[in-house]
């Protein structure tokens, strides 16, 4: 920027940082939905499977990575 104005620093989107993490290989890790409330009607098997994290889809990955590494 040759006009003397300082370059603006990019900030991480804190809302995304609280919900997603990058893996060592650069993929985006996320939590599964439907595990926060109204758990009594869900089976133990369903809740157990929801405990495990998941990898974000390829369609969302680039957008999420931009939010996390801005």
C-alpha positions, 0 to 999 in steps of 0.5 A, a space after each residue: 500500500 504505497 499511499 502511506 495508510 497502514 494495512 488493515 489486520 485481518 481478524 478471526 471471526 470469534 463466533 466461528 472460532 468457538 464452533 470450529 477447529 482446524 485439524 493438523 492436515 487443515 480440515 475443519 472439525 465441527 460438532 454434531 447438531 441435535 445434542 443440546 436439548 430435548 434429549 429425553 426422547 432421543 435414544 441412548 444410541 443416537 446421543 452416543 453417536 452425536 457425542 463424536 465430532 465430525 469433519 465439515 463438508 468440502 463445500 463449506 471447508 474453504 469458507 470456514 477456513 477463511 473465517 478461522 484464519 483471517 
